[in-house]
Amino acid sequence: MSKKLTLRLDEDVIERAKAYAAERDTSVSRLVEAYFTAVTEKNGDRTQTAFSDTTQQFIGVLEDADEGDYKRYLEEKHLEEST
């Protein structure tokens, strides 16, 4: 079942989306639908977001990061800047 959805977007974005859709012989509505279909997928009762390959590379990168190291770095950095 299709249902109407109103979006408020920057005018420039709308024009670029229309041009992009026209180049691909489709509509902005179909592009938006395809986008949301691609980025969300059902997994049981939980909705999960599908991340791009670039984003996937960064997931978990900071799991082993020590917050204390970061705080010490900031303290040293700002002490050096103030002298």
BELNOR-V174039 format. One record per pair of residues at least 12 apart in sequence whose C-alpha atoms are under 10 Angstrom apart, sorted by the first residue. I is the first residue (numbers start at 1). J is the second residue. If there is no record, write none. Layout:
BEGIN
i:j
I:J
I:J
END
This chain:
BEGIN
i:j
4:29
5:29
14:28
16:28
17:29
17:31
17:32
18:31
36:49
36:50
37:50
38:50
38:51
39:51
39:52
END
